[in-house]
């Protein structure tokens, strides 16, 4: 049975780590570090992945906890943290079910990870959980990729891992779904010209319009909504932006 979007298996997680290792930034690492600087209290990063954002935040002296729904991602994240001399609290959870009332001064969801929560009702439940997990006056900072943007990895990509080659191929779905970017992703591990491991993932990302996501934030109890474009503080968002970052308070 193929894995769903948020279910990153061991091969998928390894490809993610090879493609976007700790130290990689698209402007998002510096942007989140600067927005969160001076936060008094603990920060939560849901969908923490392999720690690409988490580790620089910890190195900057911020107090950050992280969770992910993928045990494979968490295993890599723990290894990356240990290699950096860090030992943060990491645990397995997902945005639709996890909440810890009034526990955090800020919650950061970079790199479009919120889009893995598909369906409006599930997204609303996740936002309610995030709101309840924030202290009064706490901030939610979340990336949203515009409806018009596409994140197809292309027909074929490959990486070397020792003497093994890992490949990623993508096929469009038979029936496109409205409001979703959807594709089938096939991960393969090759050794000495032989295929030794395969994972298939049905990758689905929820897309939003600018007004639509702002309305969803308001409906779930968030206020004082500000939107930054393309990891530049104060840059107004447009339909042509690559990413919108919503900042809201409770």
Secondary structure, DSSP 8 states (H G I E B T S, - for coil): --B-TT---HHHHHHHHHHS-TT--SSHHHHHHHHHTT--S-EEESS-TTSTTHHHHHHTT--EEEEES-HHHHHHHHHHHHHTT----EEE--TTT---TT-EEEEEE-TTGGGGS-SHHHHHHHHHHHHHHEEEEEEEEEEE-BTT------SEEEEEETTEEEEEEEEE-SS--TTEEEEEEEEEEEETTEEEEEEEEEEEEE-B-HHHHHHHHHHTT-EEEEEEETTBTT----TT-S-EEEEEE-
